């Protein structure tokens, strides 16, 4: 692990860094947006909606994953700062992640008519109340312990044991509450009469809501107010709205209040995770700057023998810190790219399935709101991971000749819908030119520019124009949006810069243009920007024109082959993602053949030599044992030429180079339903009428 002095640590971590004016404005904006959505939902909270059972495991799996990641990041900060308050807060997030499990298992009608674990009629309701009443107690304890942490810190030699004891205590507490709510339900008063509340339930809900409000008040009186405290206050606001919609103002399960409350619960779980991930990127950047300053100081220290010895010692320490920081960064990128995208990948596919299944006047809008929330989380995670990879130098361009229309067709499919939903025109004036650059990185540059243009254009149009200029093709994105002040255009390319903060609905981290600038520099391209407030903006890039004879594979955005009756092998170790993708394949009319491990996939190929799948979808990371590319090599070695192959989740340069050499397709996670279907259909040969 890298080492920081006490002063540096206080500036580096969100739990100790004081909240600035910009932090307060963003937090207030998010809180106000949540309240506006709550006010709009309240009049319709009792409107009944279809009982979408898949929503419950999807929602609670996402909550569990997000809260577990947040708990791990907070425990990591505890390891550096040894703050009792941080340990208690990490235990609170672990508590919410674990309480989700018995709540889902005991939910009546989900896995069995009365729920599992010996659940009774009251079990699920009591678990919900204990879950939502327990977390505010952890937050209150955190706020009170922060004052004591200012005077004393936990000794380093006890930190590991303290974290282990806290984890064991939380697990034991969750087990005890589960046992009390199920086997010991007779000891608890009845709080539900059908879908209605008893008098006891009204007292319990009032107590839980009061605890949440008390946690918010205690946090607001904490001084000094750290950035983490500010976002915990936003979390408690969303927590209060969750309880109000799903346990007070609604009429019962599966009405609008029930679904909307769960969405607020998902938002409450996400806020602290997002700021912790932002903090991680900032921390690594500070470490890089510190290393650069240390090297500059070393040049001055070589003047004398005595100072030379001191500089050598400083260099050894700095080198150790750099190695530890680089190791931590590599581990973060390796795990975050897979683990953070896995639940989003599953949620995207489940929401696609819900959109096809739900009915009723309010249901489609609710599913669209869920999809919008997941897409927003996905964009924030992708931006944070992309900027971290670029900072770490983990992106290697693959320069090649390709028709520019291949990239433009993807963007046309991706942004036509969002632009139409806002009532603006989305225009692409294409070109038949062949360009020479990295197609994936160029698509990322244009995607960020178009995404910004669509987000900040409320009327008019967004246009992508192609113009040949000698040996270059000039691509420019033109919009009629809000514009950027002329004296701040250069600042727009800095990280976390947002100039339009008046509309709280426009969410983003301000990383899009920073990513564009880094990618353009990596490809040797120059970005031009011009803007006028109230008139719109133009961003342009010139790309070298390649050989006109270059060809490319058929674009996956073209019309796909019919998938009815086709056999598709899915190798995925994550059961949630495996179930979501299998459902999508079944909805296409295709036959899904699933395997959880490489051994299962090999057995499937050996058992049915005459009915082998026509397309294989294989995850890059399959847990312990073989990786996706290793499984592909084993299949080729044993069974010869493979059917068409799609590898999901591959991001490292070595894996991508291997897949390109084998002419396999790959998709980064999360993958949306339409893209997956297009790529599968693109790989399958069309059947003749006789064979179909």
N, C-alpha and C positions, 0 to 999 in steps of 0.2 A: 504493500500500500504506500502511496505517497505520503509525505510528512509535511505538515503545515505548522507554522507558529500559531500561538493563541490569537494574536492580532489578525493574522491572515485568515484564520478559520472563521473569526467573527464576521469578516467581510464576505467570505465565500459562501456561507450556508444561509439558506432562506430562513432557518429557525433563529438566526441571530442578526441577520442583516435588517436594518430598520426600513420600514415601508416608506417609499418616496411618494411624491405627488402623483407621478404617472401610475404607480401601482394602485394607489387609492382610486384614481379615476377609472381604471380598467375594472377593478373589483366592483365598484359602485355600478358601473355600466352593466356588468353581468348580472348583478343582483336585481337591478331595475328591470332588465329584460325578462328575468325569471318571474318577477311579480306581475309584469304585463301579461305574460302567457298564462299565469295563474288566474288573473282576473278575467281573462277571456274564456277560460275553461270552466270556471265555477258555475255559471248559469246552466251549463249542460252536463254537470258532473253526474247526474243521475240517469242520463240517457243510456239505455241498455245497448250493448254491442255484442256481436257474435263471440262465443266462447272459443278463443283461439288458444288451444292448449299448448301449442308449440311455443307461444310467446313466453310462458312461465319459465321453462328450462333455459331458453335462450337468454332472457333477461337476467336470471339469477346466475347463470354461468358467467356472463359478462361481469356482473358485480363481483363474483368471487375472484376472477382473474385480476381485475383492476385493483381490488383492495389488497390482494396478496402482493402484487408488484409494489404498491404504495408502501405496504408494511416492510418489505425487503429494503426499499430505498431509505425509509426512515431508520431502520436498524443499522444501515450502513453509516448514516450520519451519527447515530448514537455511538458507533464504534470509534468515530473520530472525535466527537465532542464529549462523550460519556455523560450525557445529560439525562437525568432521571425522567424529566418531562418528555423527552423524545422517546424514551423506552416505553413510557405509558401510552403515548399516542400511537406508536407502532403496534402495541398490544391491542389498542382499540380497533385499528384497521384489520388486524388479524382476527379479532372477535367477529367483526361484521362479515368477513369472508367466510368464516367457518359456520356462522349461524345461518347463512344462506342454505347450506346443505340440508339440515333437518327440516327447515321450513319448506323446501321444495319436495322432500321425500314424504312429508306428512300432508301435503296439499291434497284435499279430497278430490278424487276423480282424475288426478294426473297419472299416478302409477297404479292405484287401486281405488275402489269406490270410497273407502274411508281414509286412505293414506297408509303409508308404510310405518314401520317402527312401533306398531301397536297404537297408532294414533286414534284419538277419540274425536268427537264432534268439535271440541274446543281447542285441540292441540295446535293447529295451524295459527289460530288467532292469538293464543298465548305466546307462541314462539315469535310472532311478528311484534307483539308488544314488548317482549323481553329484549328482542333484537334492537328495536328502535328506541327503547328506553335505556339500554346498556351503553350504546355508543356515546350519547351526550355525557354520561358519567365519566367516561374516559377523557373526553374533551375538557370537562370541568377540572378533573384531576391534573391534566396537562397544564392548564392555565395557572392553577394554584402552585404547582411544583416549579414552574418557571422562576418564581421569586427565590426559592431556595437554591435552585441551580446557579443563580448568580453569585452565591456565596461559596458553594462547594461543588465539586464534580466527583463522579464515581471513580475510584482508583482504577487504573488501566488493567491491572491484573485480575480484577473482578468483573470486567465488562462482559467477557464472553459467557461466564457463568450466569450473570444477571440476565442476559438475553435468552439463554436456554431456559432458565427458570420461568421467565415471563411467558415464553412460548408454551411450556408445559402447563403453566397455570391457566392460560387462556383455553387450551384444549380441554383441560379438566373441567373448567367452568362451563364451556359449551356443552360438554357431555352431561354435566349435572342438570343444566337447564333443559336439555332435551329429554332426559329421563323424567324430570319433574313434570314436563308438559305432556308426556305420553303415558308412561306407566303410572306416574303419580298424578294423573289428571284429576282423580277423585278428590285429591287434597285441595284443589284449586276451585274457587267459585265459578259458576257458569257465567260466561260473558257474552254468549251468543244465543239468540232464539231464532233459529232459521237464519235468515239474512239480517235480522234486526239485532239491536244491541240491548243487553240488560242494563239495569241501573249500575251494576258493578263495572260493566264495560265502559260506560260513560265516565266513571271515575278514573278507570285505568287509562283511557285515551287522554283524558284531561291531564293526568299526572305525567304521561310520556311527553305530551306537547309542552307542558310546563318545564320539564327537564331540558328539552331542546331549547326553549326560549331562555332559560337560565344559563345554559352553556353559551348562547350568543351574547348575553349581557356580560357574563364574566370575561369573555374574550374581549369585548369592546372596552372594558375598564383596565385591561392589561397595559402596563407601561414599562419599557417602551414597546410599541406595537411593531412586531417583526412582519416580514412579508408572508411567512407561513401563517401567522395569526390572522392576517387580513383575509387570506383565502380560506382559512378554516371558518371564518365568519360567513363567507359566501356559501360554504358547504352547509353550515347550520341553517341558513336561509332556505336553501333547496330542501334540506331535511324536513324543516317545518312544513313546507309546501307539499312534500311527499306525504307526510302523515295527514295533513288536512284533506288532501284530495282522495287518498286511498283508504282512510279510516274514519273520517268525520263527515265530509260533505257528500260522499257517494252513497248509493243505495245498496250496494252489494258487489259481489265479484262480477267481473266482466262487464262493467259499465264504463263510461268514459272516464269517470274519476279514478277507477281502478287502474286503467291503462296509463292515464296521464300521471298519476302518482308514481308509478314505476319508472316512467321516463325521468321525472325529477330525481328519483333515487339514483338512476344511472348517471345523471349529471352531477349529483352530489359526490358520487364516488370518483368522478373523473377530474374534478378541478385541481385537487392537490397533486394528483399524479402528473398532470400536464405541467404544472409549475416546477415540480421536482425534476422532470426531464429537461425543462428549460434550464434549470439551475445546473444540471450536469454538463450541458454543453458550454455554459458560461464558465464553469469551473475549469474545464479542460483548456479553454482559451486563456484564462488567467495563468494557468500553469505554463502554457507555452510562452506567454510574454515574460513570466518570471525567469524561465530558462534562458531566454534571449538576453535579459538584463544581466544574468549571472555570467554569461559568456563575455559580454562587453566589459564587465568589471574585471574579468580575469586578465584582459590585455593590460590594464593599468597596474595590476598587482605584480606583474613580472619584472618590475623595475629593480627590486631588491631581493636578496636571498631570503630574508626573513618573511617578506610579504609573499614570495613565491611559495613557501611552504604553506602559508595560510590559504593561498589561492588553490593549491592542489587539493587541500582538504575540502574547500568549498566546492570544487569541481566534482570530487567523488560523491559528495552529498547530492549535488544537483543532478549528476548522472544517475544515481540511484532513484531519485525522484522522477526523472524523465522516463526511466525504464519501467518503474511501477505505474506511472501515469499512462504510458503507452499500452502496457499490459491490461490495465483496467479499461482503457478505451476500447481495445480490441475485443475484450470479453463483453463489454456493453454492446458494441455493434453486432457481435455474433449472436448474442441472446436476444437483444431488443428487436432486431430485424425479424426474427422468427416468432418470439413469444408475444410481442405486442401486436403483430399482425394476425396471429392465429385466431383470437376471439373476434376480431373485426372481420376476418375472412368468413367465419361461420355466420356472424350476424348479417352480413350483406346477403348471403345466400338464403338464410331463413326469412329475411324481410322480403326478398323476391318471391319466396314461396307463399308468405302471408298475403302479399299483394294479389296473388292469383286466387286465393281461397276466401278471403273475407268478403262480407257483403253488408249492406246497410248504408244509410246515407252518410253517417259520420265515420264509418270504418276506414274507407280509403284515405281520407285526410289524416287520420291517426297514424296509419301505416306510413304515409308519406312523411309525416313529422318524425317518426322513428327513423326512417331511412335518412332524412336530412341530418338528424343528430349523429348517426353513425358515420355518415359521410364527412361531417365536420370533424369528428374525432380522427377519422382516417387521414384527412388532409393535414391535421396538426401533427400526428405521429409521423407521417411521411416526410413532412417538411423538416421536423427535428432530426429524423434519422438521416435525411439527405445532407443537411448542413453538417452533421457530425462526420459523415463519411468523407465529405469534401475537405473538412478541416483536417481529418486524419490522413488524407492522401490515399484513400482506399478506392478511388474511382479511376479506372484505366480506360481511355478511349479506344474504340475499335473502328478505325478509319476505313471506309469502304465507299464504293460508288453505288448509288441507288436512286430510283426515280423519286422526286420530291412528293409526288402524288401519294405514295405509300404512307408517308407521315401525315399528309393533309387529310386523307380519308379517315384515319383514326380520330383526328381532332374534330372533323365534321360530325362523326357519330357521337363523340363524347360531349360536345358543347351545344349541339342543336337543341336538345331538350331543355337544359337549364336556361338558355337564352330565350327560348319561346315561353317558358314559364314566367319570365320577368317582363314579357311583352316587348322585347327588343329584337331587332333583326341580327342574325349571325350570317355573315357572308364570307365565303372563301373564293378568291379569284386565283385559281390554280395555275399550274404551268406544267408543260411536258418535259421540263429540263431534268437532267440527271445531275445530282450534286455529289460532292466528295466530302464526307465528314462522318461522325458517328450518328447513325439514325436514332438510336435510343436516347442519347443525350440531347440531340437537336429537338426531339419530340418533347423532352422534359422542359427545355427552354421555352418552346412555344406554348406548352400547356400552362406553365406558370404565368406567362404574359397574357394569354387569353383568359385564364381564370381570374386574374386581377381585373382585366377589362370588363368581364361580365359582372363581377361582384360590384364594381363601383360605377356601372352605367345603369341609370334608372329609366332612360328613354333614348330613342334613337337607334344606334347600331354599333356592332363590333365587327370589324372587317379584317381579314388576313389577305394581304396583297402580295403577289409575286411579280417581280420585274427583273428582266435580264439586263445586266450592265457589264458589257464586255465579258471578262472571264469569271464574273460573279453573278449569283442570283440574289437579289435583294428581297428579303422577307420582312414585311412590316405589319404590325398589329395596330390598327387605328380604332379608337373608340370616341364616343361622344359623351363621356362620363364627367365626373366632377373635376378632373384635372388636378395637377400638382403645382404649387407655387414655383415660379422659375428659380428662386434662390434656394429651393429645397430638393431639386431633382437629383443632385448627387447624393444627398442624404437618403433618398428613397432606396438606394442600393445597399444601405447598411442593414444589419440584422435587427429584427424586432422594431422596424419603423412602420408606423401607421399614421396617416395624416387625416383620415376621415374618421373621427371618433364620435360623431354626432349620432350615428345610427347604430345602436347596440346590436341590431340583428345581423350586421355584417361582421361575422366572426373570422378571425385569422390571427396568426402570430407575427405577421410582418416579415416573413422569411422568403416569400416568392421571388422578389427582385434580387435579394442577396444570393439565392441559389442560381438565378439566371446569370448574374455577374461571374460567379465562380465557374460555372460550366462553360461560359463563353471564353473565359481566360484559359481554361483547360484545353479547349478546342482551337485556341489561337484566333478567336473571332472577337470582333468589337461591337459593342452594343451602343446604339445611338438613341437618345431620348429627347423628346420635345413635348411640352405640355403647356396648357393655358387654363387657369382656373375657370370652371364653368363651361369650357368649350371642349375639353377632352384631351387625350394624350396619344402620342405615336411613339412606338418602340420599334427599332429596325436593326437587322443584322444581315451582313453580307456573307454568303457562303460560296466557296469555290465551286465552279461547275466541273463535273467529272466527264468521263467519256460517254457520249450519247449511246454507244452500243451496249452499255451495262444493262443487265437485266436483274430482276429480283424475283423472289418467290411470290406466288399469288398472295395478294393482300388478304389477311384474315377478316377484314371488314367487308369483303365481298359476300354475295349470297352464299349461304352455307348449304351443303348437301343435306337431304332429308336424313334425320337420325332415327326414325322409327324402326325398331327391330334391330338396331346395331348393337354390338357388344362392346362395352367400355370397361376396361380394368382400372380400378382406383386403388392405389397403394398409399395409405395415409395412416400414421400412428395416432393422431389426435382423434378420439371418438366423436367429438362434437363436430369437427370439420368433416370427418368421414361421413357422418350422417347427413350433414347439410348438402355436400356435393352429391351423395347418392340420391337424395331427394330430387335435386336438380336434374340428374341424368334420367331418373324415372319420369319426371315431368316432360322431358323431351320425347318420350316414347321409346327410349333406348333401354337396354338391359345393363344394369350396374353390377359388376362383379368386383366385390370389395376384398381387400386384404389389409390387415393391420400391421404386418411385419414382412420383411423380405422373404423369410422362410415360407410364409403362407403364399406369397406371390409365386415362388418357385414351384410349390406343390400344385397350384392351380394350373400352371403351364404344363407340368408333367402329367396331370390327371386327365386333361382334356386336349389331346394333341390335335383333334379334328375340329374343336370348337374354341380355338384360341381367340382372345379379344382382338378387335380391329383397331382400337386406340388404347394406349396405356397412359394414364395420368398418375404420375409418381411424385411424391413430395421429396424435396431436396434433403431434409433432415428427418430421418426415421428413428430417432432415439438411439439407443445403444445398438451396436452391430454395424450392419451395412448402411451407407448413405444411399441416396437415390442414384447417383452416377455409378456407385459400386454395384448396386443391384442390376442396373442396365448392362454393365460389363458381364456380370454373371449370367444373365439371361441370354446374351449374345453367345457367350462361350458354350452354353449347354443346348440352346435351341436354335442357334443360327440367327438369320435376319429377323428383326423385331417388326411388329406393326408400327404405325405412326405413334410418336412419343411426345408427351408434353410433361415438362418438369416444372413443378411449382415451388416458389420460395427461394430460387437460386439468385444470389446477389453478389457473391465474391467473384473477383476477376478470374481466378483459376477455374472455377466450376463453369462460368459462362464461356470461357475459351474452349473447354472440353465439349460443351454442348454444341457450340458453333461448329467445331470440327466434325462432330457426328451428325450434323444437320438435324438436330432435335429442336423442337420449339420449347420456349420457357416463358413462364408468366410469374411476375412478382405478386406476393400476397399483400393485401387482400385482393381477390379476383371477383369482379362482379359477374352476375349470371349471364348477361348478354355476351360479354367478352369471351367467357369460357365456351359458350355454345358456338359462337362464331369460329373460334380456333379449332374446336373439335370437328365441326362441319367442314372447315377448310381442309383438314388433313384427310378426311375420309374420301375415297373415290366414289363417284356416283354409281349407283347400281343400275344395271340394265333392267328393263321392264320384266324380263323373264326371271331375274334373280330376286326381284322385290315382291 
